[in-house]
Amino acid sequence: MRKALPRCRGLADFVDVWHPRDLLLVTRKAQRDLAQKLLFEHHKKTFPDEPVPLLYRSRDTRLQNILVPIPGPDRVKEELVLNDVVVVSVETAQEVLDGEWGKDWALGYAMTVHSSQGLTIEDPQKVWIVDDYTQWSNLTYLAVSRVQYLRQLARCCPPPEAEGHTPRLAYDEHKACKNIARKLQAYKRADAAKGHKCNLRLRIKDVEALQKKQRNRCDSCNIELLWCYEPKDTRQFSIVRIDNTQGHARGNVRLLCLECSRKRVAAVFTHCEATKDVPLEKISADQLQNLFDSI
């Protein structure tokens, strides 16, 4: 991607050439939310008469293909599915952000690469990819395959972290080992409860070797993993099975960030609930990877 798109615009440069019809693709929800806020403020000042894209993001993802009241003075209803986009005035968009239209709407300037699955952005609309060290993987393939022509793609730097963002704790080897041991014990109990017998039980040194092999990066979104963290920090490491029919054993795990791990599990449960398919523990490694790639 970087060879095909050698220029990576700085954030200020990107905002100067950005247009409200452009789509921004990011790897992380935190980046998405920061970018949305920044772009809306720029939109109000620079494009006051241009419509604002709103994304339908129902909290109940089972509510698909239903008539939804569209924010605005006309109060019309349209049949929508998750991640459908409608356009409204700047004033109406501000009402949405103020909570006057419920919690099922979000600004549509940016979305995660996972959420863009299935979209085709037609020329001349531009797609900006936030290059937060995104590796050439299924994630990058999803991003670049959203467009019809290469000229629609551009790269830019990620937005800075907000003041309220979860602080990054300093690395402490002793604390990191305790965190690994705590998670390994939890995985061991979970495996035992599910009847998984592991002859190659994971040890702390195995996890440290995997950390080195992956260069301390999430195997999905490529973000740097944290080993000392606040409890709710989604950048913390998670040890995830490759073959879900087996336990947490050497050769059957990889490291993901907590956010990607949660998306992986959510995709599987949504699939099982929607299709009444086989139980989670019976899903093969290939099926699981296909589900995860389609998030």
N, C-alpha and C positions, 0 to 999 in steps of 0.2 A: 504494500500500500504506500509506504513512504517513498519507494522508487518511482511509482506512478504519479504520486502527488508530492513532489519534493518541497513545495512551499507550505509551511505551517504558520498561519497568521497568529500574531499575538492577540490577546483578548480584546484590547482597545481597538486594534486594527479590524478585527472581526466585527465588532459592534458597529463600526463606522460604515462597513459595506453590507451589513445584514439588512434583509427586508422581511417584513412580517410573514410573507408567504414561504420563506425558507424553513426547512426542518433541521433541527439540531439533534444528533444522535449521541448519546452518552452511555457509558458503561455502568454508572452508579446513580442511584436515586438521589443521593445528596447533591451530586453535580447537576442533575436535572432540575431539582428544586431551586438551587442557587441561580442557575441560568435563566429559568422562567422569571424569577423575580427581577433580575437585571434587565432582561429583554422587555418586560412589560413597562418598566419605568422609561426605557428608551423609546418604546413604541408611543407612549403617551406624549412625549416631548417632540418626537420627530415625525410620527405618522398619526396625528390625532384623528384624521378622517378615514384611515385604513381600518378594515374590520380586524377583529382579534379572533384567532382560532381557539376554540374550546374543545376539550377532549372529554367525551363521555366515559366516565370511569366509575361505574356503579360499585358500591361497596359489596353488593350481593351479585357475584359474577354469574349466577344462574339466571338473572333477569336479562335475557337476550331476546331480540326481535319483539320488543314491546313498544307501545306508544309512550313517548317521553316528552314532557313539557319542555320546550326549548326556551332558555332564558331570553327575556326581551319583552317589550311592551305588548307585542301581539299575542304572546302566550300560545303559540301554535304547538301542535304535537307532531312528532315524527317517529317513525319506527327505527330504533337504533340498536346497535350491538356494541359490545365493549370496544373502546378505542376509536369509535366513530368521531369525526370532527365536524363541528358546526362553526359558523362565523357569526360574531355579534359585534355590537359597537363597543367602543372603549368604555363608555359609561356602564353598559350592561356587564362587561367583564369585571369592572370594579365592584359591582354589586355581587357578582359571583364570589369574588375573593373575600368580600365582607360577610359571606355566609347567608345572603338573602335568598339564594336558590338551592339550598341544601348542600350536601357534601359529595354529590355524585359528579361534580364537574371540576376540571382542572384546566389550566392554561395549556394550549396545544403547540407551543413553540418548540418544545423538546420532548423527547421520550427516550427510554432506554433502548438499547439495541435489541434486547429480548422482546420488548413490546412491539417493535417494528416488524416482527415476523409477518409475512404475507402482504405487506404494503408494496406498492409500486408507485414511485414518485415520477410523474411525467415531466418531460422537458417543457418549459424552461425552469421549472422549480428546482431550487438548489438544495443539496443535502450537505450539511456541515458535520464532520465527524470530529468529536473532541478526542484528540490524540493523547490520552492519558496512559501512554506506554501500552496501547492495545497491541497484543501479539497477533501474528497471522494465524488465525484459528477459525473455528466455526463462528466465533463472535465477529471477527472482522469480515468474514465472508458475508454474514448476514447484513452488515452495515453497507458494504460496497454494492451488494446485489439489490439494493432498494431502488436504484436508478436505472434509466434506460441507456444513458450515455455517460462516458467518463467525465465529460465537461461539466456535468451537474455536481460532481463531487469536489469538496474542498476540506482542508484540515484546519483546525484551530486549537489553541491551548485551552486547558480547563479553567473554569472560574476559580478564584481564590476561595479558601475555606471561610465560612461565616464565623462570626465571633462566638455564636452559640454552638458551633460544631463540637462534637465529642473530642476532648483533647487527647493527643497521642501520649501515652505514658512512656517514660524512659525505660529502655530495655534493662531488665535485671535477670541474670542467668538463673539464679535460685528461684525467683518467682515464676519464670518461664517453665522451668522443670516441674514446679508444683502444678501449674496449669495443665501441662501435658499429662501428668500422672492422674490428675483429677478427671480429665476427660477420658483417659484410657480406662479408668475404673468404671465410669458410667457406661462406656461402650461394652465393657466386659459383662456388666450386669444385664444390659439390654440383649446381648447375644445369648446369654444363658437363658433368659426368659423366653427367647424365641427358638431355643433348641439348637442353636448353631454351635458346633464343636470346632474349635480352632486349634490345630496342631502347631501353627506358626503364629503364636500369640504376639501381638505388638508390644514392643518395649520402647522406652523413652529414646534410646539410641536409634531405633528404627525410624521414629518420627523425625528426629534430628537429621538423619540421612536423607529422608524424603524432602525435608525443608531445603537442604543443600542442593538436592537434585533439581528441585523446582525453582531454585534461586529465590526462595522465600516469596514466591508469587502464587496467587490463586490460579489454579489450573483452568479456570473458566474465564474470568474477567481480567486476569493478569495484574490485579492490584497487589501492592505489597501487603503481606500478612503481618498481623500484630500478635505477639506472644505474651505481652503484658498489656492489659486493656481494662477499660471499664466494662461492667457486666453486659451492657446493651450495645456496645460498640460492634457494628456489623463488619468491621475489618478484621476481627479476631479470627484465628485459624479454626478450621473445622476438619475433622478426619472423616472422610466420606468413603463408603464402600463403592467399588467399581461394579462388582456382581452382587446384586442385592439379595441373592439367594444364599450367599455365604456370609460368614462373620467378618469382623474387623481383624484380618490377618495380614501378615506380610505378603506383598504382591497383589493384594486385593483392595488397596486403599489409595487415595490421593488427597491432597490438601486443597480445600476451597475456603474462601472467606465465608463468614456466617450468612451473609446476604445471599450468595449463590447457593449455599447449602439449603437455605429455606425455600428458595425458588424451586430447587430440584424436588424437594419433598412435596411442595404445594402442587407442582405439575403432575406428580404421580397420583396424589389423592384426588385431584380434580378429574384426571383421566378415569380412575377407577369408579368414582362416583357417577360420572356422566355415562359411562359405557357399561356399568355393572360388570366390569372385567374381573380378571383374577385378582386375588388379594395382593397387597403390596409386596409381601415376602416372596411371592411366586413370580414376580416380574424379572425377566432375564436382564443381563447387563446391556445387551443390544437394545432391548425395548426401553430400558431406563434412559440410555443415552439419547435415543431418538426423541423421547418425551422431553428431556432436558433441553435438547437443541431446538425444540419447537416452542419454547416458552416465549 
